[in-house]
Amino acid sequence: MDGLDLVVRELQVRDGRQVTCRQLAAQLGLEERRVRVLLGEARRLGHAAAMGSSPSGATLYVAAHTPPHPRTPRPRISPRPGSRA
């Protein structure tokens, strides 16, 4: 598995929780500079998104296409009044 796949997979398993580049580098055991480049590539390809910044000013990242958590209830769609549902 190459570095880009590793970064994208790690973002996806976080279930939409935001992470800084430094936190991600520490988790993956990679240099922060390398992770920053990989996050830029992931953003360019649409796999990651920047979601603001932390109180210290670090950019927060999240997976762009995170599937809903299995325990997330799906909204119920009720039929419109007068329809034959």
C-alpha positions as a printed NumPy array, in Angstrom:
array([[  0.   ,   0.   ,   0.   ],
       [  1.478,   3.338,  -0.981],
       [  1.487,   6.439,   1.215],
       [ -1.508,   8.076,  -0.45 ],
       [ -3.698,   5.013,   0.103],
       [ -2.521,   4.842,   3.706],
       [ -3.42 ,   8.488,   4.391],
       [ -6.83 ,   8.228,   2.69 ],
       [ -7.676,   4.992,   4.52 ],
       [ -6.698,   6.526,   7.866],
       [ -8.938,   9.534,   7.207],
       [-11.842,   7.263,   6.247],
       [-11.647,   5.103,   9.376],
       [-11.909,   8.225,  11.538],
       [-15.663,   8.374,  10.711],
       [-15.652,  12.074,   9.862],
       [-13.55 ,  13.183,  12.833],
       [-11.082,  15.911,  11.923],
       [ -7.322,  15.504,  12.259],
       [ -4.278,  17.743,  11.815],
       [ -1.326,  16.853,   9.637],
       [  0.887,  16.497,  12.727],
       [ -1.569,  14.085,  14.409],
       [ -1.866,  12.022,  11.244],
       [  1.914,  11.87 ,  10.805],
       [  2.327,  10.665,  14.399],
       [ -0.35 ,   7.993,  13.927],
       [  1.156,   6.702,  10.702],
       [  4.787,   7.008,  11.768],
       [  5.655,   9.16 ,   8.741],
       [  7.424,  12.508,   8.47 ],
       [  5.046,  15.448,   8.781],
       [  6.412,  16.934,   5.551],
       [  5.606,  13.695,   3.662],
       [  2.088,  13.543,   5.12 ],
       [  1.495,  17.194,   4.151],
       [  2.382,  16.358,   0.527],
       [  0.131,  13.273,   0.601],
       [ -2.764,  15.294,   2.049],
       [ -2.336,  17.836,  -0.743],
       [ -2.489,  15.052,  -3.309],
       [ -5.542,  13.521,  -1.596],
       [ -7.281,  16.917,  -1.675],
       [ -6.424,  17.377,  -5.362],
       [ -7.938,  13.963,  -6.15 ],
       [-11.055,  14.665,  -4.07 ],
       [-10.367,  12.096,  -1.32 ],
       [ -9.792,  14.62 ,   1.482],
       [-11.067,  18.048,   2.406],
       [ -9.761,  20.846,   4.6  ],
       [-12.315,  21.664,   7.274],
       [-11.079,  24.844,   8.931],
       [ -8.316,  25.103,  11.483],
       [ -7.544,  24.128,  15.056],
       [ -7.145,  26.731,  17.832],
       [ -3.383,  26.646,  17.21 ],
       [ -3.917,  27.471,  13.522],
       [ -3.207,  24.002,  12.089],
       [ -5.409,  22.951,   9.167],
       [ -7.938,  20.227,   9.995],
       [ -8.52 ,  17.473,   7.438],
       [-11.325,  14.974,   6.978],
       [-12.15 ,  12.302,   4.383],
       [-14.253,  13.784,   1.596],
       [-16.424,  10.701,   1.021],
       [-16.885,   9.135,   4.429],
       [-19.72 ,   6.621,   4.493],
       [-22.135,   7.082,   7.399],
       [-21.274,   5.216,  10.564],
       [-23.219,   1.911,  10.768],
       [-24.894,   3.047,  13.998],
       [-26.111,   6.302,  12.443],
       [-29.891,   6.034,  12.119],
       [-31.214,   6.683,   8.66 ],
       [-33.889,   9.369,   8.433],
       [-37.377,   8.021,   7.948],
       [-39.244,   9.321,   4.958],
       [-42.921,   9.58 ,   5.694],
       [-45.41 ,   9.698,   2.854],
       [-47.006,  12.999,   1.979],
       [-50.557,  13.487,   3.179],
       [-52.958,  12.258,   0.543],
       [-50.435,  10.038,  -1.274],
       [-50.937,   6.3  ,  -1.732],
       [-47.814,   4.976,  -0.062]])
